Amino acid sequence: PAATWTNQGALSSLDRTQDLTITWTGGNPDTEFAFVVGLSAGTQATSTFFCAVDVGAGQFTVPAWVLSSLPASDTFTLGGQSVSGGAIAFGTASFTNTGRFTAPGFDFAVFTYEQAVITLVPFQ
């Protein structure tokens, strides 16, 4: 079964001084891993983090010391709408080479997959 981010709806803003725990159900521990990605864009800087974990764990906590290293998010106007400069993504990706193929100009090539869900959320 595909992994489902179970506490996504609880994120409306992110306090950079507090740990962030992401929870999920599903996923295939034999063929994939889970990941959490965060991005915060401010007027002076933009920063990201990427964490990978065993999909069978069902949860991962991003420590406050990681979150506090990102800038506070600004709000940007995009198409006439205000959009948060912050985002959290949760997803899974394959770690098996089940789709190896050859192509001219490539020494090594594999087909793999990744699926992710993204939530816009300001980092405060």
N, C-alpha and C positions, 0 to 999 in steps of 0.2 A: 504493500500500500504506500501511496505517496505520503510524505511527511506533511503535517498540517500544523501551522503556527497557532498555538492555542491561546496565548495571551496577547495577541496582536491588538485587539480592541481596547486593551487597558492602557495603551500608550497614547497620550494626548500631548504631553511634553516630557522632556527628559531632564532631570536634575543631574548635572555633571558631577555633583559631590556625592552621589549615591550609586551603589552597584546597580546594574541592570541585568535582570534575569529573564532570559528568553526560554519559553517552554514549548514543546511540540509533542505530537504523537505520530507514529508511523515511521516510514522510511525502512530501507533494507540495509542492515549493518554488514551484510556480506559483500555488498557491491558499491555502497556510497557513504559519503561523510556529510555532515551538516556544517553550515557556516553561518556566521553572523557578520554583517558588514555595517559600519556606521560612517556617515559623512556629515560634517558640519561646515557650512560656508559662512564666514563673516566678512566684513568689509576689508579687513587687513590680512586674513589668512583663510585657507581651506585645508581641512585635515580629514583623514580617513583612518579606519582601522579594519582589519580583517582577522577573524578568529575561526579556526576549523576545529571540529570536535567529532567524536564518534556519534553517529546518528542514533545509536542505541541508548545513549545517555538520557535523552528526553528533555534535557535542559542544559543551559550554559549561562554562567554569570560573567558579564563583562565588568571587571573591577572599576571602582570609582577613579583609581589613579590613571586608568586608560582614558576614561571619559573626560576627566578634568584636563587632559592634555589637548583636547579639541577646543576650538574657540566657540564662544556663544554664537548661535545661529542668528543671522539677520533675516528679515523678510524682504523678498524681492517681488517686483511686479512682473508678471508673465501673462501676456495676452489680456491685460486689464484686470487680472486677478492677483491677490496677494498670495504668495507661495512661500512656505517655510524653507529656509536654507539648510535644513537638516533632514536626514533620512536614516532609517534603520531597515536593513534587509535581512531576511532569513531564507535559507534555501538548502538544497542538497545538490550534490554533484557526484558523478560516477568516478570511482578510482580504479576501475578495471579497464583493460585495453581490449574490450570485446569488438571494437570496430576498427581494427588496424587495416589500413589500405595503402596502396602505392600510387604515386602521382609524379609526373615529370617535374624535376626540380626539387623534390622533397626527399630527404634522407630517411625520415621517419614521420608517419602520419597516422593519427587515430581519430576516430569519431567517438565523441563522448557527449554527455548531456549535463545540463545544469538547469535547475528550476528555482525561481526565487519569487518572493513576495516582498514588496517594498511599501513602507509606510512613511509618509512625510511627517516629521515630528521635530519641533524646535528643541535644540540643545540650550538649556538655560543655565 
